[in-house]
Structure formats: structure tokens, C-alpha cells
Amino acid sequence: MPDAGKLNLRILWDGKTVYGVEVKSTRPPAYRLLPGRSPDEAVQLIPLLYGVCGKAQRAAALAAVSSAQGRDVPQLEELEQGVLCEAMQEHLWRLLLDWPKLLGFPLPEAQFVRWHAALNALATGHGDAENLLAELHRALLGMTAEEWRRVDTQAKLFECLKAGDGLLAPILKALEYREIHLDFAGEQAQGDFLPRWTASDVSRNLAAQLGGAFAALPQLDGKPLETGALARTRHMPLLRDALRRAPTGLLARLIARLVDLLDSVSARGRIGHDGRGLSVVQTARGMLLHHVRIESGRVAEYWIVAPTEWNFHPQGALTGLIGLREGNAARLMETAQLFVLSLDPCVEFEIEVIHA
């Protein structure tokens, strides 16, 4: 597998306030290895080139190539089930391992391993999805699915969490505490979100821009957009309330990830003609886009736009740190880590606080 690269993030700080954010990605465009190969070779190679969300990458590749060839996607139901289970595993990884570690709580590793295995079984048509979801509601939140569906404000969420013993209660409370104590110079503006587009929507809105430059720095009408669980769920009453309370979106992104996990929603779409195929798969991190052009039975062009390219655009969501008033470098580093984890990169990252 080729080097996955990393994100290098520099927080520019004058000792009191963050005045700039620099984002540089060394993630190589691995899709450049695909032109000249047969379509079947490309589909087989793509999951090997991208170590994270391999099932989603394969599904997107198969959908794009099948569309370009004018044929149905084989084993569609099995593909969709695999993508859904993989997204749930990614959510659980962040919720049970990464967030507790960053906030200083014990890691429920045994629970994670058991649920991860259960989702592997579901991906192959075994197990009981309904019982698993019921168990996740009880264990993570200490409430039933019906009680969870009635939670429509942040206050009601924390009221319900007080009454239960869910694994995520201390995580959510700790992040709320951290967020409400952030101090920004000036009013915090919310960023723009990528709509939950189908492949037809992408073709209609982005077709003229598709290419290598767009794949590296995707944007719409000159604006970088945030994709992911919050972009998908921001219109729900609970998420609207969370964003109203804290436009920085730290807690909102974590709640959105929880909604995404428990609602078990995924979507896939494709469109193709004249040897071109385009597919969209919604992953745990956001919209994954594949575009292929096939000529004479070979891949002539292939582009992949992953959620990380949207969420870590140099002028994107991470610039929400600008204006943060913080006089302690260690606390600033911790806050930056919270922001990065909330945006969920699919590659390793390094953060450097530059005092100038």
C-alpha cells in the first residue's frame, strides 16, 4: 500500500489569539495509478490504495465503472450493507476510542471489539441488526430508541443522559463544558455545508469543475464546504439547537455522528454516459466521489474526492479556530485537537502551534 501521507496543520498564534490557520496535505493522489488499467483492475486496486473506508471505496469504484460501461452494479444490496456497517464501525471507533482518549476517559475497548465484530457479521448477512441497534441505544445513551427519537433539543438530551448510565454521557458532558468555555473575538460565523447530493446533483453542479485541481481542493462557487454527519443532519431540531448554542460545531458534530450511527442511514448514487461514470457514496466522514472515463476498454481518467479534501480545505472548516482567545499554548493545542477530531480526517495529522 502506498504512503497515505498526512495533514500538517499550523495554528498561528500571537500569544493571546489565533490569527490564522494553515493546512497542508501530503496525501498523494493515489488515483493517478489507475489510468491505463482495465476497469476490473481499477476496482480491485482502489481498496488497496485507500486503507480507510475500503468497502465504501470499492462500492464507489464499482458503481462508477459500471455506470461508465452502461451496466448494473453487481451485488448491490450486499455492497450497500457493507458500506453501512463500515460507516457504523467508523463512528464507533471515534466515539468509543478516540474521543474518550482525547478527553481523558477510560476506553471501553471490549465493547468496541464486540460491536465491531457484530457489524462484520451483519455485513455478510448474519446477525440481528434490530437487536444490535437496541443494544447500542441502551449502552451508549442509557435510553431506548423511542426515548432517543423524542430528543429534539440539547437541553433535553442532557436531561435524558442524567437519568441513565450511557457510555457516552461523560464524553458529551465534557465536550459541552469545553465548548462553552471557548472565548472568541467577535461573533462566530457558521461555515457552509455540502448538500446531501445524489450523483445527478453532483453532475449538474460540479461537472464543469471535475478534474485533478478540483480533487485536490474541492469547492463550490469559490467556497469550501463541510461534509459529514453534521452536514447530513444539521436540519434536524436537535442539531439546529446545538448549532444555535455553539456555532463552532464541536458538540454538534459529535451529536451528529451519534445520530448518524443510531439512525443507520447511508446513501449511494451513480450516473453515467458515453464511457463516463460518476458515483457518490455517503460515508461516516461525508461524501465520497468517484469519476471515471473509459476509452477502448481502459481507464483514461480517474478522480477521487474524499471527505478529507472537503473538510480540510485550507480555507475550510478549520478556520473556525481563527479569533479564539487563548493565552496558554497547551490548552490551545488541546482545543485544536478537538476541532480536528470533530472534522475526522482519514489520514494521520500533526498540529503545530506557531507563536509569532
N, C-alpha and C positions, 0 to 999 in steps of 0.2 A: 504494500500500500504506500502511495507517495506521502511525503511530508504534508500534514494537514495545515501547517502554518499556524499563526496565532494573531491575536489582536493586540496591538501596542497602544495603550491609552495614556495620554498625558493630561493631567489636571493642572492648569495654570493658575497659580495662587499667589496673592501678594502678601500673605501672612494674615489676612483678615477675611478676604472674599475671593471666591472663584471668579476669574475674569475670562477664562477660556477653556476649551476642551479640544484636544487633538486626537483624532482616531486614525490609526494606520493599520492596514491589514496586510499580513504577509501570506494570507491564504492563497495558494496557487489556483489558477483556473483549470482544474483537472479535466474539465470537459474538452479542453483543447487536444486531448489524446484520442478523441473519438472520430474526427473526420478521417475518411479513408477506410474505416472498418465497415463490416456488414452490419445491418440493423440488429441482427441477433447478437453479434459480438458486443455491440454497444450496450444492449440491455443487460447482458451478463456482466460487463465490466463496471458499469456505473455503481452498483452497490459496493464494489471493492474499492472504488476511488473515494467514496464518501462513507467514512466509518460511522457517522451518526445518522439515525433515521434511515437505515438501509432499506427497510421494507417500503417506506414512502418513496425513496429514490427509485427503487425498482418499479414500483407501481406507476410513478410519473413517467419513467422511461418507456415502459411497455405501452402506456396509454398514448404517448406522443408518437412513438414509432408506428403503432397500429393505426392511428389516425392518418399519418402520412401515407401509409400503404392502403388506406381505404378498407380496413378490415376491423372486425370486432375485437375487443380486448379479451384475451383468453382468461378463463378462471377469474372473472370479475368479482364475484361475491367473495371468493377466498382472498383476493388481493385487498379488497376493502376491509374485511375483517382483520387482516394482518396489520394494515395501516392504523386502524382504530386501536387495536391492542398495543401497538408500538407507541402510539401517542399517549395512551394511559400510563404505560411504563415510564415514559419520559417525564410526565407530570409527577408521578410518584417519586421518581429519583430526586427531582428538585425539592418536592415538598417534605420528604422524609429524611433525606441525606444532606443536601446542600444548604437548605435554609436553616435547619437546626444547627448544623456545624458553624455557620457564619454568625448565628445569634447566640451561640454558647449553650445549646441544649443537647441532651443525650440523643443519640441516633437510634431509632427503632429498626435496626438493621434486620433482625429476624423477621419482623412483619413485612418489611420491604421485599426480602428474598422470597417469602411465601407468596405474596401477591404477584410478584414478577413472574414466578413460575406458573401461577394460576392463569395469568394473561397469556403466557406462552401456550398453555394448553388450549385456551379459548381461540387463539389464532389458528389452531389446527383443527377446530371444530369439536373440541372436547371441553367438559366443564359446564358450569351453570352461571351464566352471566348475571341473571337476576339476583341470585344469592350473593354473588361477589359484590355487586353494587350495594346491596343492602348492608353487607358487612362493612364496606368502605364508609358508608354514611355513619354507621354506629361507631366505628373505631376512630375515624378521622374527626368527626364533629360531635359525637355523642348524641345524635338525633336520628330520627327516621327520615326516609326520603320525603314523606309527606310534610313533616315539620320543616325540612330544608326548603321545599318549594314555597313555603309561606314566608320565608325570609326575604324582605324586599327593601330593607334599609340596613345601614351599617350598625346602627344602634340595636336593632332587633337581632342582628347576627351575634353581637357580643352578649346580649341578654340571654340568648339561647345557649351560647357557649359556657356561660357561668353555671348553667343548670346541669351541664354534662361533664364528661371526663374525656373528651376527644383529644387525640394526639396533637392536633393542630392548634388547639386553643392557646397554649402558651406562645406558639410561633406568631400567630395573628396578633395577639395582645402586645407582644414585644415589638413587632414591626409598627403597629399603630403608635405605640409610645415613641419610638424613634422618629417616626414621620412627623408627628405633631410638634416635636421639638426642633425641627429644622427651621432655620431662620433665613429668609431670602430678602435681598434688597430689591424692592419693587414687587409688583404683582406677578405671580407665577402664571404663565400662559400655558394652556394645554397644547400639545402638539397635534399634528394631523394624523389621521388613521387611514390605513389602506382598507377600502371597502371589501366586503366578502364577495369577491368577484368569481364568476364562473370563467371557464376558458373563453367563452364568447365575449364576455365583458373585457377580459384582458386583450383579446384580439382587437376589439373595437377601440379601446382606449390607449393601447400601448404598441400596436403593430408597427407603427412607423418608427418607433424607438428601439425595437428589439435588435440587439447586437452585442458585441463584446463590451463596448463602453457602458451600455445600459446594465449589462450583467454585473459589472464591477461596481457601479454607483447608480442603482435604480432610483428613479424619482418620477413624479407625475406633475406636469406643468411647472417644472422647476423646483418642486418641493419634495423633500424626502418624507416618507410616510412610515408610520409604525405598523407592523403586522403582528399577529399573535393572538393569544386568548383574549386580551383586553380589546383589541380591535374587533373581534367577533362578538363580544358580549357587552360592549360599552352602552348599548341602548337599553339593557335590562335595568329595572328600577334600582336594584341593589348596586349595580356598578355606576349608574348615574349618580347615586347618592355618595358613593365612595369617592368619585372624581370631584364632585362638588366640594366635599370636605377637604380634599387634598389633591389639587391639580397635578402635583408631582407624579402621582400614579403609582407610588411604591406599593402601598397596601392594595390598591385597586388591581394591580397586575397579579398579585398573589391570590386574591379572591377570584379573579377571572380564571386563573389556572385551576382553581378548585371547582368552579362552575363547569369548566370545560371537561374536567375529569369525571365529575359525577353525572353530567348530562350526556356524556359519551357521544358527542356529536363529531362527525367527520364529513367531509365533502370532497368530491373529485369531479373533474370535468375535463372534456377534451374537445378539440375541433381540428379539422384537417382538410386539406385540399391541395391538388397539384404537387404532390410529393412533400408537402409541408405538414407538420403536425405540431400541435401545441397542447400541453396538458397542465392542469392545475390540481394540486393535492394540498389539502389543509392538514398541516402537521401540528404537533404540540407548540412549536415555535412560531408558526404562521404559514403564510402562503409559499409553497414551493412551486416554481415554474420551470417547465422544460419546453424547449423549442428545438425542432429538428427539421432539416431539409435533406431529402434523399434524392440522389441522382444516379441513374444507371446501377441501381441495387446497392449503392454505397452511401454512407453518411457524408454529405458535403459540408454541412454546418451543424453545430450543436451548441446550444447555450443553456446554462442552468442558472437560475436566480434563486438563491436560498434565502430564508428569512433573515439570516445574519447580515446579508448585504443591505437589506432594508433597515433593520433596527440599529445597525452600527455604521450608517452613513455618516461621514464627517460632520454634516450639518443636521444630523438627525436627533433622535430622542435623547441621546446622552448629553446634548447641550442644555438639557433641563437642569443640569448642575450649575450652570452659569448664574451668578448672583447669590449663590449660597454663602452666607456669612458664617465663617468658622475660623477660630483662632488657633485651633490645635491640629497639627498635621496628622497625628494618629487617628483622631476622630474623623478628620476629612477622608483619610484613606478608607476607614470603615464605611462611611457613607457612600463613597464611590463604589465600593464593592457591592453594597446593597443595590445601587442603581444598575450596575452591570448584571448582577444575578437576576434582577427583575426583568431585564430585557433578554436574558437567556441565550448567550452566544453558543454556537455549536462547535466552537474551537476554543482552545486554551487562550487565556488573556493575561496580560501583565499591565499593572497600573503603576504609574509614576507620578508623584506629586512634585511639580516644578515650582519652587519658591523663587519668584523673581520680582 
